[in-house]
């Protein structure tokens, strides 16, 4: 409360549960009516699994950053409806809600005038030789039977100037993705522009929709149709999609009732502003 700080070595998931203990509410048709919002970083997985720690800790950001929110403004742009929801006494929130309702519209980069831009070239932090060596090692792992799928990722970085919120609005305009998000804390800002929802939980049912297999969109309708058909018929992309489906079936098996996991949809085509994807559904 106030400016006080409390430190704890307890399990972070237990701390969230404790913070939500008095704020739990019944299921609601709105996607959010107050509660916990934030991010889990990849390294948080070490709280659950025993994993080697070989990466350099060069980003000073939390493994978990969660805020507990007693009220929210919910906008449904398709239905053109908006809701203000609160778990507290509504009378206490009236002044705050009036400020929200009086906020300037629309939320566009021009409305902020911060002129976000990069001030250096975008740099890959893994050079060609390092990437090629890692790729060769992964192929050997597969031949040896040590694994059958690896996510070989690399970081790109650039020096920037301006407001991260302005950057997010520009990103959303360039790539309108269904799971876009902006989350800011003192240590960093998270800008997400993703077509993929990892997990959805409703009651006792959990659903994941993995994406593997991609083709670009084309402004030519005939070429766009050809790209769709090429993706749907690609043996390589279908094999990759099946592998990620199997991985997620295995992951859900750790929490779900035995025999209850099913693949509701396999190799469905979903098209977005810039790409076509193969999407499967596991429940």
TORKOL-4160 file (C-alpha; in steps of 0.2 Angstrom, whole numbers, padded with zeros to 4 digits, m for minus):
283
<pt num="1" X="0000" Y="0000" Z="0000"/>
<pt num="2" X="0006" Y="0018" Z="m0004"/>
<pt num="3" X="0025" Y="0018" Z="m0007"/>
<pt num="4" X="0029" Y="0003" Z="0004"/>
<pt num="5" X="0039" Y="m0012" Z="m0003"/>
<pt num="6" X="0037" Y="m0030" Z="0003"/>
<pt num="7" X="0050" Y="m0043" Z="m0002"/>
<pt num="8" X="0046" Y="m0061" Z="m0002"/>
<pt num="9" X="0055" Y="m0077" Z="m0008"/>
<pt num="10" X="0039" Y="m0087" Z="m0009"/>
<pt num="11" X="0033" Y="m0095" Z="m0026"/>
<pt num="12" X="0028" Y="m0081" Z="m0037"/>
<pt num="13" X="0012" Y="m0090" Z="m0043"/>
<pt num="14" X="0007" Y="m0092" Z="m0025"/>
<pt num="15" X="0010" Y="m0073" Z="m0022"/>
<pt num="16" X="m0002" Y="m0070" Z="m0037"/>
<pt num="17" X="m0015" Y="m0081" Z="m0029"/>
<pt num="18" X="m0014" Y="m0073" Z="m0012"/>
<pt num="19" X="m0016" Y="m0056" Z="m0020"/>
<pt num="20" X="m0031" Y="m0061" Z="m0030"/>
<pt num="21" X="m0039" Y="m0070" Z="m0015"/>
<pt num="22" X="m0051" Y="m0056" Z="m0011"/>
<pt num="23" X="m0054" Y="m0051" Z="m0029"/>
<pt num="24" X="m0060" Y="m0067" Z="m0037"/>
<pt num="25" X="m0076" Y="m0065" Z="m0046"/>
<pt num="26" X="m0088" Y="m0077" Z="m0055"/>
<pt num="27" X="m0086" Y="m0080" Z="m0074"/>
<pt num="28" X="m0092" Y="m0066" Z="m0085"/>
<pt num="29" X="m0096" Y="m0063" Z="m0103"/>
<pt num="30" X="m0083" Y="m0049" Z="m0104"/>
<pt num="31" X="m0065" Y="m0054" Z="m0106"/>
<pt num="32" X="m0059" Y="m0045" Z="m0091"/>
<pt num="33" X="m0068" Y="m0038" Z="m0076"/>
<pt num="34" X="m0053" Y="m0034" Z="m0065"/>
<pt num="35" X="m0039" Y="m0045" Z="m0058"/>
<pt num="36" X="m0021" Y="m0049" Z="m0064"/>
<pt num="37" X="m0013" Y="m0043" Z="m0080"/>
<pt num="38" X="0005" Y="m0044" Z="m0085"/>
<pt num="39" X="0018" Y="m0055" Z="m0092"/>
<pt num="40" X="0028" Y="m0071" Z="m0089"/>
<pt num="41" X="0045" Y="m0071" Z="m0096"/>
<pt num="42" X="0053" Y="m0086" Z="m0104"/>
<pt num="43" X="0065" Y="m0088" Z="m0089"/>
<pt num="44" X="0050" Y="m0090" Z="m0077"/>
<pt num="45" X="0050" Y="m0108" Z="m0083"/>
<pt num="46" X="0064" Y="m0111" Z="m0072"/>
<pt num="47" X="0052" Y="m0110" Z="m0057"/>
<pt num="48" X="0043" Y="m0125" Z="m0065"/>
<pt num="49" X="0056" Y="m0135" Z="m0074"/>
<pt num="50" X="0074" Y="m0139" Z="m0070"/>
<pt num="51" X="0083" Y="m0131" Z="m0085"/>
<pt num="52" X="0101" Y="m0127" Z="m0088"/>
<pt num="53" X="0105" Y="m0108" Z="m0086"/>
<pt num="54" X="0118" Y="m0105" Z="m0099"/>
<pt num="55" X="0112" Y="m0088" Z="m0106"/>
<pt num="56" X="0120" Y="m0071" Z="m0101"/>
<pt num="57" X="0108" Y="m0061" Z="m0089"/>
<pt num="58" X="0110" Y="m0045" Z="m0100"/>
<pt num="59" X="0093" Y="m0038" Z="m0098"/>
<pt num="60" X="0088" Y="m0032" Z="m0081"/>
<pt num="61" X="0070" Y="m0035" Z="m0082"/>
<pt num="62" X="0059" Y="m0046" Z="m0071"/>
<pt num="63" X="0055" Y="m0064" Z="m0075"/>
<pt num="64" X="0037" Y="m0059" Z="m0070"/>
<pt num="65" X="0028" Y="m0042" Z="m0070"/>
<pt num="66" X="0010" Y="m0043" Z="m0064"/>
<pt num="67" X="m0002" Y="m0029" Z="m0059"/>
<pt num="68" X="m0018" Y="m0031" Z="m0049"/>
<pt num="69" X="m0032" Y="m0020" Z="m0057"/>
<pt num="70" X="m0048" Y="m0016" Z="m0048"/>
<pt num="71" X="m0056" Y="m0008" Z="m0063"/>
<pt num="72" X="m0055" Y="m0008" Z="m0082"/>
<pt num="73" X="m0061" Y="0000" Z="m0098"/>
<pt num="74" X="m0067" Y="m0014" Z="m0111"/>
<pt num="75" X="m0069" Y="m0009" Z="m0129"/>
<pt num="76" X="m0077" Y="m0020" Z="m0142"/>
<pt num="77" X="m0073" Y="m0012" Z="m0159"/>
<pt num="78" X="m0083" Y="m0024" Z="m0169"/>
<pt num="79" X="m0099" Y="m0022" Z="m0159"/>
<pt num="80" X="m0095" Y="m0003" Z="m0156"/>
<pt num="81" X="m0098" Y="m0005" Z="m0137"/>
<pt num="82" X="m0088" Y="m0001" Z="m0122"/>
<pt num="83" X="m0090" Y="m0005" Z="m0104"/>
<pt num="84" X="m0082" Y="0002" Z="m0088"/>
<pt num="85" X="m0081" Y="m0012" Z="m0075"/>
<pt num="86" X="m0075" Y="m0011" Z="m0056"/>
<pt num="87" X="m0074" Y="m0023" Z="m0042"/>
<pt num="88" X="m0074" Y="m0009" Z="m0029"/>
<pt num="89" X="m0088" Y="0003" Z="m0024"/>
<pt num="90" X="m0093" Y="0012" Z="m0040"/>
<pt num="91" X="m0096" Y="0028" Z="m0031"/>
<pt num="92" X="m0078" Y="0029" Z="m0028"/>
<pt num="93" X="m0074" Y="0027" Z="m0046"/>
<pt num="94" X="m0085" Y="0040" Z="m0054"/>
<pt num="95" X="m0072" Y="0054" Z="m0055"/>
<pt num="96" X="m0060" Y="0042" Z="m0062"/>
<pt num="97" X="m0072" Y="0036" Z="m0075"/>
<pt num="98" X="m0077" Y="0054" Z="m0080"/>
<pt num="99" X="m0058" Y="0057" Z="m0084"/>
<pt num="100" X="m0058" Y="0041" Z="m0094"/>
<pt num="101" X="m0073" Y="0045" Z="m0104"/>
<pt num="102" X="m0066" Y="0063" Z="m0107"/>
<pt num="103" X="m0050" Y="0056" Z="m0115"/>
<pt num="104" X="m0045" Y="0062" Z="m0132"/>
<pt num="105" X="m0049" Y="0051" Z="m0147"/>
<pt num="106" X="m0043" Y="0043" Z="m0158"/>
<pt num="107" X="m0028" Y="0035" Z="m0151"/>
<pt num="108" X="m0016" Y="0038" Z="m0166"/>
<pt num="109" X="0002" Y="0042" Z="m0167"/>
<pt num="110" X="m0002" Y="0059" Z="m0172"/>
<pt num="111" X="m0012" Y="0062" Z="m0156"/>
<pt num="112" X="0004" Y="0060" Z="m0146"/>
<pt num="113" X="0017" Y="0069" Z="m0157"/>
<pt num="114" X="0032" Y="0059" Z="m0150"/>
<pt num="115" X="0039" Y="0054" Z="m0167"/>
<pt num="116" X="0046" Y="0037" Z="m0162"/>
<pt num="117" X="0061" Y="0032" Z="m0173"/>
<pt num="118" X="0077" Y="0021" Z="m0174"/>
<pt num="119" X="0093" Y="0030" Z="m0172"/>
<pt num="120" X="0104" Y="0015" Z="m0177"/>
<pt num="121" X="0103" Y="0001" Z="m0189"/>
<pt num="122" X="0094" Y="m0015" Z="m0184"/>
<pt num="123" X="0108" Y="m0027" Z="m0179"/>
<pt num="124" X="0107" Y="m0046" Z="m0178"/>
<pt num="125" X="0116" Y="m0051" Z="m0162"/>
<pt num="126" X="0121" Y="m0068" Z="m0170"/>
<pt num="127" X="0132" Y="m0067" Z="m0185"/>
<pt num="128" X="0131" Y="m0079" Z="m0201"/>
<pt num="129" X="0144" Y="m0091" Z="m0195"/>
<pt num="130" X="0137" Y="m0093" Z="m0178"/>
<pt num="131" X="0120" Y="m0096" Z="m0184"/>
<pt num="132" X="0126" Y="m0108" Z="m0197"/>
<pt num="133" X="0136" Y="m0118" Z="m0184"/>
<pt num="134" X="0120" Y="m0118" Z="m0172"/>
<pt num="135" X="0110" Y="m0125" Z="m0187"/>
<pt num="136" X="0122" Y="m0138" Z="m0191"/>
<pt num="137" X="0123" Y="m0144" Z="m0173"/>
<pt num="138" X="0104" Y="m0145" Z="m0172"/>
<pt num="139" X="0104" Y="m0156" Z="m0188"/>
<pt num="140" X="0116" Y="m0167" Z="m0179"/>
<pt num="141" X="0105" Y="m0168" Z="m0164"/>
<pt num="142" X="0091" Y="m0174" Z="m0175"/>
<pt num="143" X="0101" Y="m0187" Z="m0183"/>
<pt num="144" X="0107" Y="m0193" Z="m0166"/>
<pt num="145" X="0089" Y="m0194" Z="m0160"/>
<pt num="146" X="0091" Y="m0182" Z="m0146"/>
<pt num="147" X="0077" Y="m0171" Z="m0152"/>
<pt num="148" X="0065" Y="m0168" Z="m0167"/>
<pt num="149" X="0061" Y="m0150" Z="m0166"/>
<pt num="150" X="0071" Y="m0135" Z="m0161"/>
<pt num="151" X="0066" Y="m0116" Z="m0160"/>
<pt num="152" X="0082" Y="m0108" Z="m0166"/>
<pt num="153" X="0079" Y="m0090" Z="m0161"/>
<pt num="154" X="0090" Y="m0075" Z="m0162"/>
<pt num="155" X="0089" Y="m0057" Z="m0155"/>
<pt num="156" X="0089" Y="m0041" Z="m0166"/>
<pt num="157" X="0092" Y="m0024" Z="m0158"/>
<pt num="158" X="0092" Y="m0006" Z="m0162"/>
<pt num="159" X="0095" Y="0011" Z="m0153"/>
<pt num="160" X="0078" Y="0021" Z="m0153"/>
<pt num="161" X="0071" Y="0038" Z="m0148"/>
<pt num="162" X="0054" Y="0043" Z="m0143"/>
<pt num="163" X="0039" Y="0035" Z="m0134"/>
<pt num="164" X="0036" Y="0016" Z="m0135"/>
<pt num="165" X="0017" Y="0019" Z="m0135"/>
<pt num="166" X="0020" Y="0029" Z="m0151"/>
<pt num="167" X="0030" Y="0014" Z="m0158"/>
<pt num="168" X="0016" Y="0002" Z="m0153"/>
<pt num="169" X="0003" Y="0012" Z="m0162"/>
<pt num="170" X="0013" Y="0012" Z="m0178"/>
<pt num="171" X="0016" Y="m0006" Z="m0176"/>
<pt num="172" X="m0002" Y="m0010" Z="m0174"/>
<pt num="173" X="m0006" Y="0001" Z="m0190"/>
<pt num="174" X="0007" Y="m0009" Z="m0200"/>
<pt num="175" X="0003" Y="m0026" Z="m0194"/>
<pt num="176" X="m0015" Y="m0027" Z="m0186"/>
<pt num="177" X="m0014" Y="m0044" Z="m0177"/>
<pt num="178" X="m0027" Y="m0052" Z="m0166"/>
<pt num="179" X="m0016" Y="m0053" Z="m0151"/>
<pt num="180" X="m0008" Y="m0036" Z="m0150"/>
<pt num="181" X="m0004" Y="m0029" Z="m0133"/>
<pt num="182" X="0006" Y="m0015" Z="m0125"/>
<pt num="183" X="0012" Y="m0017" Z="m0107"/>
<pt num="184" X="0024" Y="m0004" Z="m0099"/>
<pt num="185" X="0033" Y="m0005" Z="m0082"/>
<pt num="186" X="0048" Y="0005" Z="m0076"/>
<pt num="187" X="0061" Y="m0007" Z="m0082"/>
<pt num="188" X="0054" Y="m0010" Z="m0100"/>
<pt num="189" X="0040" Y="m0009" Z="m0112"/>
<pt num="190" X="0033" Y="m0025" Z="m0120"/>
<pt num="191" X="0025" Y="m0022" Z="m0138"/>
<pt num="192" X="0016" Y="m0038" Z="m0145"/>
<pt num="193" X="0010" Y="m0040" Z="m0162"/>
<pt num="194" X="0005" Y="m0059" Z="m0163"/>
<pt num="195" X="m0008" Y="m0069" Z="m0173"/>
<pt num="196" X="m0006" Y="m0083" Z="m0160"/>
<pt num="197" X="m0015" Y="m0086" Z="m0144"/>
<pt num="198" X="m0005" Y="m0098" Z="m0133"/>
<pt num="199" X="m0019" Y="m0104" Z="m0121"/>
<pt num="200" X="m0037" Y="m0101" Z="m0118"/>
<pt num="201" X="m0045" Y="m0107" Z="m0102"/>
<pt num="202" X="m0064" Y="m0107" Z="m0100"/>
<pt num="203" X="m0071" Y="m0117" Z="m0084"/>
<pt num="204" X="m0062" Y="m0134" Z="m0085"/>
<pt num="205" X="m0058" Y="m0133" Z="m0104"/>
<pt num="206" X="m0041" Y="m0127" Z="m0111"/>
<pt num="207" X="m0038" Y="m0124" Z="m0129"/>
<pt num="208" X="m0022" Y="m0120" Z="m0138"/>
<pt num="209" X="m0020" Y="m0115" Z="m0157"/>
<pt num="210" X="m0003" Y="m0118" Z="m0163"/>
<pt num="211" X="0003" Y="m0110" Z="m0179"/>
<pt num="212" X="0016" Y="m0118" Z="m0190"/>
<pt num="213" X="0017" Y="m0115" Z="m0209"/>
<pt num="214" X="0017" Y="m0097" Z="m0217"/>
<pt num="215" X="0015" Y="m0089" Z="m0234"/>
<pt num="216" X="0015" Y="m0070" Z="m0238"/>
<pt num="217" X="m0001" Y="m0062" Z="m0244"/>
<pt num="218" X="m0002" Y="m0055" Z="m0262"/>
<pt num="219" X="m0012" Y="m0040" Z="m0268"/>
<pt num="220" X="m0016" Y="m0050" Z="m0284"/>
<pt num="221" X="m0031" Y="m0061" Z="m0280"/>
<pt num="222" X="m0025" Y="m0075" Z="m0291"/>
<pt num="223" X="m0007" Y="m0075" Z="m0284"/>
<pt num="224" X="m0015" Y="m0074" Z="m0266"/>
<pt num="225" X="m0025" Y="m0090" Z="m0270"/>
<pt num="226" X="m0010" Y="m0099" Z="m0277"/>
<pt num="227" X="0000" Y="m0095" Z="m0261"/>
<pt num="228" X="m0015" Y="m0102" Z="m0250"/>
<pt num="229" X="m0015" Y="m0118" Z="m0261"/>
<pt num="230" X="0004" Y="m0120" Z="m0260"/>
<pt num="231" X="0003" Y="m0119" Z="m0241"/>
<pt num="232" X="m0011" Y="m0131" Z="m0239"/>
<pt num="233" X="m0002" Y="m0144" Z="m0250"/>
<pt num="234" X="0015" Y="m0141" Z="m0242"/>
<pt num="235" X="0021" Y="m0158" Z="m0235"/>
<pt num="236" X="0035" Y="m0149" Z="m0226"/>
<pt num="237" X="0023" Y="m0136" Z="m0217"/>
<pt num="238" X="0011" Y="m0150" Z="m0213"/>
<pt num="239" X="0024" Y="m0160" Z="m0205"/>
<pt num="240" X="0030" Y="m0145" Z="m0195"/>
<pt num="241" X="0013" Y="m0142" Z="m0189"/>
<pt num="242" X="0010" Y="m0160" Z="m0184"/>
<pt num="243" X="0026" Y="m0159" Z="m0173"/>
<pt num="244" X="0020" Y="m0143" Z="m0164"/>
<pt num="245" X="0003" Y="m0151" Z="m0161"/>
<pt num="246" X="0011" Y="m0167" Z="m0153"/>
<pt num="247" X="0022" Y="m0156" Z="m0142"/>
<pt num="248" X="0007" Y="m0146" Z="m0136"/>
<pt num="249" X="m0003" Y="m0162" Z="m0133"/>
<pt num="250" X="0011" Y="m0168" Z="m0122"/>
<pt num="251" X="0011" Y="m0152" Z="m0113"/>
<pt num="252" X="m0007" Y="m0152" Z="m0110"/>
<pt num="253" X="m0006" Y="m0170" Z="m0104"/>
<pt num="254" X="0003" Y="m0164" Z="m0088"/>
<pt num="255" X="m0012" Y="m0154" Z="m0082"/>
<pt num="256" X="m0027" Y="m0162" Z="m0091"/>
<pt num="257" X="m0037" Y="m0177" Z="m0088"/>
<pt num="258" X="m0030" Y="m0193" Z="m0096"/>
<pt num="259" X="m0040" Y="m0197" Z="m0112"/>
<pt num="260" X="m0048" Y="m0180" Z="m0113"/>
<pt num="261" X="m0036" Y="m0171" Z="m0126"/>
<pt num="262" X="m0042" Y="m0170" Z="m0144"/>
<pt num="263" X="m0036" Y="m0162" Z="m0160"/>
<pt num="264" X="m0052" Y="m0152" Z="m0165"/>
<pt num="265" X="m0045" Y="m0145" Z="m0181"/>
<pt num="266" X="m0029" Y="m0149" Z="m0191"/>
<pt num="267" X="m0021" Y="m0138" Z="m0204"/>
<pt num="268" X="m0034" Y="m0125" Z="m0205"/>
<pt num="269" X="m0030" Y="m0110" Z="m0216"/>
<pt num="270" X="m0031" Y="m0093" Z="m0207"/>
<pt num="271" X="m0027" Y="m0077" Z="m0217"/>
<pt num="272" X="m0021" Y="m0061" Z="m0209"/>
<pt num="273" X="m0016" Y="m0044" Z="m0216"/>
<pt num="274" X="0001" Y="m0049" Z="m0222"/>
<pt num="275" X="0002" Y="m0068" Z="m0221"/>
<pt num="276" X="m0007" Y="m0085" Z="m0222"/>
<pt num="277" X="m0005" Y="m0097" Z="m0208"/>
<pt num="278" X="m0008" Y="m0116" Z="m0205"/>
<pt num="279" X="m0017" Y="m0117" Z="m0188"/>
<pt num="280" X="m0022" Y="m0132" Z="m0178"/>
<pt num="281" X="m0033" Y="m0133" Z="m0163"/>
<pt num="282" X="m0030" Y="m0144" Z="m0148"/>
<pt num="283" X="m0042" Y="m0145" Z="m0133"/>
